């Protein structure tokens, strides 16, 4: 037991290295080694999710409000009744359990009730979320394309300036800003023209749609590049764990 306690960090890192190699073995080809660790990962993730749903969501958002316990109480610890419980929350339990009738052919129609409630609530919530997310973006798309001052081509720095000068700089549109805004507005209009399919495209509209398609391809390429960089960052982190933390610091460092 003493030996296990002394070597527990190394054993833990070794298991992590084996799991890492097992998951990355998929890059070579499909194999049972990869399948084993895939199922192991999904099993651990499912078990952790079930516990997290109770401790992070159901206990605080449903059970605590229903019985009136302290909102800061930890799951499994007796709460302090600081407020009146809302026992109407108990009606959510049978509604949620109706979803399991999908496994019963005779009463499978009952599973549609909680699904309909969830879809209705989700749809109404998404309308507000959509506007809160895209409304400011639509508003910010209306940019000035003409400069209001020619004192300087670029916007001056604001470090150490007085509040009056800061307000004056912020109120003006400098030529470099106007040029950047014009490029943005032109890009936006070209991309939007690409999605106009309700009527025949004229020669001018066809050219703007073609430019919009190329601009979309450039944007998607940049997104794909950032995705590759993110995956590469994860790979670098795993390789640092294998070569530095485990091999150099754990195996060779002993």
Beta strands, then each sheet from edge to edge (+ up, - down):
end
